[in-house]
Every structure is written in structure tokens, then in C-alpha cells.
Amino acid sequence: MCGRRTLPVIGQPQPERADAARNRRKIIEVAARMIAEQGADDISLDEVARVAGVGVGTVYRRFGDRAGLVLALIDEQERRFQEAFLAGPPPLGPGVRARERITAFLDALVDRVVAQQGLFVQLERCGRTMRYSGPYRVHHIHLATLLAEACPEADRVFLADVLLAPVNARLIAFQQEERGMTIEQIKTGLARLATVVTRGYSVPAEDGR
């Protein structure tokens, strides 16, 4: 958790004493185990502290609040995901056309969210500030950069939001549970949306400009 970060998703951690690092790892391992056993809905920092055998104040000082703990739990996989789309093999990483990378990125992002779906649901419930910061901010920058290459005439900031909007944990869960959709169907729909955006979208100039 304290290694080099590709992008500042959660913020650069300060150097830790050995005992502080051990407590951090213990808290994260306990929280991950509790979520695996009982889900993420009812987890509390007080209960995590009790099971981990550390003071409640230690947990709050280290993570701040429930959102901070959730971010810490998704951080390791998120860093690996970022490394893959920034410097990994194509088509997710560099080496192919931007259009192909956009489709590959959305496909991989679905898998990324599903892999830690309960935690992403909790992050989304922490409010707009958390939902659209952290990992979302990094994903948006990356996607907007690819869109600028694929369709330079378009509003890449807006379109990045449009393409990311369907890739949220609660919507994916609803599509699976209520609509009976498979993950492959969701990915296919996103790929078609990306194709429409990158091949057919343009922003017409307004009269007088």
C-alpha cells in the first residue's frame, strides 16, 4: 500500500514507522476479511478496530472516516489497473489506435468495478465528492486524453463523463439483478456506445462563432 504510485488516486502517504505500518496492514486485512465474510454494507470503523485489536482512535487517525478506509481497500488493485492502462501491453496500454484503447479501457474498467463491486458501491454512497474524486478523476483524465486523439472536434471532457457514467457499481448491479444482463452484454453495450461516440460524434459550431 505504501509503494510508488503511478497517479495520486488517494494521495501520497507519509513515511510510516514500522509499528504504524503493521497496524495499517492489520486494519486493512481485517476490514477486507470482514467484507468478504459479511459484505460491505454494515462495516464500521469501530468494529474493524475491535477485531483488529487496535484502538478506535488509531483507525480514525489513519483513515479519517469510512470513505478513507474504502479508498485504502481499493487502492492496491487500482494502482495495478492504472499501471496496465498507462504502460501495459495493448490494446489497454499504448501501441494501438485511441479508438481501440477506449473500448479496451471501458471493458477492463467493468471488470475492475465488478471485482470490488461492494467497495465501489460504498464509495458511491459516500457522496458526490468521493464518487467523482479519487479513481474517477484518474479514469476521466485518461479517457479524455484518448478522446482528444480519437475525435479532436468533440468536447472530450463531457464525453469522458458520458462514457464513464454507465460504469458504476450500483448500475451494473441493477443491470445484472433486475434486467438479467450478463457482464458480457454490458461490455458489448459500452463498446457500441464508444463506437458511436468516436466515429460519429462532432460538436457543430454555433451561429456567429
C-alpha positions as CSV (number, residue, x, y, z in Angstrom):
1,M,0.0,0.0,0.0
2,C,2.9,2.3,0.6
3,G,4.8,1.7,-2.6
4,R,5.3,4.0,-5.6
5,R,2.0,5.4,-7.0
6,T,1.5,6.0,-10.7
7,L,-1.1,8.7,-10.1
8,P,-2.3,10.3,-6.9
9,V,-5.5,8.4,-6.5
10,I,-5.6,8.6,-2.8
11,G,-2.7,10.9,-2.0
12,Q,0.9,10.2,-1.4
13,P,1.3,8.6,2.1
14,Q,3.8,10.0,4.5
15,P,6.7,7.7,5.7
16,E,5.5,5.4,8.4
17,R,7.1,3.9,11.5
18,A,7.3,0.1,11.4
19,D,4.6,-0.2,14.1
20,A,2.3,2.2,12.3
21,A,2.8,0.3,9.0
22,R,2.0,-3.0,10.8
23,N,-1.2,-1.5,12.3
24,R,-2.2,-0.2,8.9
25,R,-1.7,-3.6,7.2
26,K,-3.6,-5.3,10.0
27,I,-6.5,-2.9,9.8
28,I,-6.8,-3.3,6.0
29,E,-6.5,-7.1,6.2
30,V,-9.2,-7.3,8.9
31,A,-11.5,-5.0,7.0
32,A,-11.0,-6.9,3.8
33,R,-11.8,-10.2,5.6
34,M,-14.9,-8.8,7.3
35,I,-16.2,-7.5,4.0
36,A,-15.6,-10.9,2.3
37,E,-17.5,-12.6,5.1
38,Q,-20.4,-10.2,5.7
39,G,-20.4,-7.7,2.8
40,A,-19.5,-4.1,2.9
41,D,-22.9,-2.6,3.9
42,D,-22.6,-2.9,7.6
43,I,-18.9,-2.5,8.2
44,S,-17.9,0.2,10.7
45,L,-14.6,1.6,11.8
46,D,-15.3,0.8,15.4
47,E,-15.9,-2.9,14.7
48,V,-12.8,-3.1,12.4
49,A,-10.8,-1.6,15.3
50,R,-12.2,-4.1,17.8
51,V,-11.5,-7.2,15.6
52,A,-8.0,-5.9,14.6
53,G,-7.1,-5.4,18.2
54,V,-6.2,-1.7,17.9
55,G,-7.6,1.5,19.4
56,V,-10.5,3.1,17.6
57,G,-8.5,6.3,17.6
58,T,-5.8,4.6,15.6
59,V,-8.3,3.6,12.9
60,Y,-9.8,7.1,12.7
61,R,-6.4,8.8,12.7
62,R,-5.1,6.6,9.9
63,F,-8.1,6.6,7.6
64,G,-10.2,9.5,8.7
65,D,-13.6,8.0,8.0
66,R,-15.4,5.2,6.3
67,A,-14.6,6.6,2.9
68,G,-10.9,6.7,3.7
69,L,-10.9,3.1,4.6
70,V,-12.8,2.1,1.5
71,L,-10.3,4.0,-0.6
72,A,-7.4,2.2,1.1
73,L,-9.1,-1.1,0.4
74,I,-9.4,-0.5,-3.3
75,D,-6.0,1.3,-3.7
76,E,-3.8,-1.7,-4.4
77,Q,-5.9,-3.1,-7.2
78,E,-6.5,0.4,-8.5
79,R,-2.7,1.1,-8.8
80,R,-2.3,-2.1,-10.8
81,F,-5.1,-1.1,-13.1
82,Q,-3.6,2.3,-13.7
83,E,-0.2,0.8,-14.5
84,A,-1.9,-1.5,-17.0
85,F,-3.7,1.2,-19.0
86,L,-0.8,3.7,-18.8
87,A,2.1,1.4,-19.6
88,G,0.9,-2.1,-20.1
89,P,0.5,-4.1,-23.3
90,P,-2.0,-3.1,-25.9
91,P,-4.9,-2.7,-26.5
92,L,-5.4,-1.5,-22.9
93,G,-1.9,0.1,-22.9
94,P,-0.2,2.1,-25.6
95,G,0.5,0.8,-29.1
96,V,-2.8,0.8,-30.9
97,R,-5.2,3.5,-32.1
98,A,-7.0,5.6,-29.5
99,R,-10.4,4.2,-30.5
100,E,-9.3,0.6,-29.7
101,R,-7.8,1.7,-26.4
102,I,-11.1,3.4,-25.4
103,T,-13.0,0.2,-26.0
104,A,-10.4,-1.8,-24.2
105,F,-10.3,0.6,-21.3
106,L,-14.1,0.5,-20.7
107,D,-14.1,-3.3,-21.0
108,A,-11.3,-3.5,-18.4
109,L,-13.0,-0.9,-16.2
110,V,-16.1,-3.0,-15.9
111,D,-14.0,-5.9,-14.7
112,R,-12.3,-3.6,-12.3
113,V,-15.5,-2.4,-10.8
114,V,-17.1,-5.9,-10.6
115,A,-14.0,-7.3,-8.9
116,Q,-14.6,-5.0,-5.9
117,Q,-18.2,-4.1,-6.5
118,G,-19.3,-3.9,-2.9
119,L,-16.5,-1.4,-2.1
120,F,-17.3,0.7,-5.1
121,V,-21.0,0.8,-4.1
122,Q,-19.8,2.1,-0.7
123,L,-17.6,4.7,-2.3
124,E,-20.5,5.9,-4.4
125,R,-22.7,6.1,-1.3
126,C,-20.1,8.4,0.4
127,G,-21.5,11.3,-1.7
128,R,-20.7,13.2,-4.8
129,T,-17.3,14.4,-3.5
130,M,-15.9,10.9,-3.2
131,R,-17.8,9.4,-6.2
132,Y,-16.1,11.9,-8.6
133,S,-12.7,12.1,-7.0
134,G,-10.0,9.5,-6.5
135,P,-10.1,6.8,-9.1
136,Y,-12.9,8.5,-11.1
137,R,-10.7,11.6,-11.6
138,V,-7.8,9.5,-13.0
139,H,-10.1,7.4,-15.2
140,H,-11.6,10.6,-16.6
141,I,-8.3,12.2,-17.4
142,H,-7.1,9.1,-19.2
143,L,-10.3,8.7,-21.2
144,A,-10.4,12.4,-22.1
145,T,-6.9,12.2,-23.4
146,L,-7.8,9.2,-25.6
147,L,-10.9,11.0,-26.9
148,A,-8.9,14.1,-27.8
149,E,-6.9,11.8,-30.1
150,A,-9.8,9.8,-31.5
151,C,-12.2,12.7,-32.1
152,P,-10.5,16.0,-31.6
153,E,-13.5,18.1,-32.7
154,A,-15.6,16.8,-29.8
155,D,-16.0,18.0,-26.2
156,R,-13.7,15.4,-24.7
157,V,-14.4,16.4,-21.1
158,F,-18.1,15.9,-21.5
159,L,-17.8,12.8,-23.5
160,A,-15.5,11.2,-20.9
161,D,-18.2,11.7,-18.3
162,V,-20.8,10.2,-20.7
163,L,-18.7,7.1,-21.3
164,L,-17.9,6.6,-17.6
165,A,-21.4,7.2,-16.4
166,P,-22.7,3.6,-17.1
167,V,-19.6,2.1,-15.4
168,N,-20.7,2.5,-11.8
169,A,-21.2,-0.3,-9.3
170,R,-24.9,0.3,-8.5
171,L,-26.0,0.5,-12.1
172,I,-24.1,-2.7,-13.0
173,A,-25.6,-4.5,-10.1
174,F,-29.1,-3.3,-11.1
175,Q,-28.5,-4.4,-14.7
176,Q,-27.4,-7.9,-13.5
177,E,-30.1,-8.4,-10.8
178,E,-33.1,-6.6,-12.3
179,R,-32.5,-6.7,-16.0
180,G,-30.8,-10.1,-16.1
181,M,-27.9,-8.8,-18.1
182,T,-24.6,-10.6,-18.2
183,I,-21.3,-8.8,-17.8
184,E,-20.5,-9.6,-21.5
185,Q,-23.8,-7.9,-22.5
186,I,-22.9,-4.8,-20.5
187,K,-19.4,-4.7,-22.1
188,T,-20.9,-5.1,-25.6
189,G,-23.2,-2.2,-25.0
190,L,-20.4,0.0,-23.8
191,A,-18.3,-0.9,-26.8
192,R,-21.1,0.1,-29.2
193,L,-21.6,3.3,-27.3
194,A,-17.9,4.1,-27.6
195,T,-18.0,3.3,-31.3
196,V,-20.9,5.8,-31.8
197,V,-19.1,8.5,-29.9
198,T,-15.7,8.1,-31.5
199,R,-16.9,7.6,-35.1
200,G,-20.0,9.7,-35.4
201,Y,-19.8,12.5,-32.7
202,S,-19.0,16.0,-33.6
203,V,-19.8,19.3,-32.0
204,P,-21.3,21.7,-34.5
205,A,-20.2,25.3,-34.3
206,E,-22.9,27.7,-33.2
207,D,-24.0,30.5,-35.5
208,G,-21.9,33.6,-35.2
209,R,-18.9,31.8,-33.8
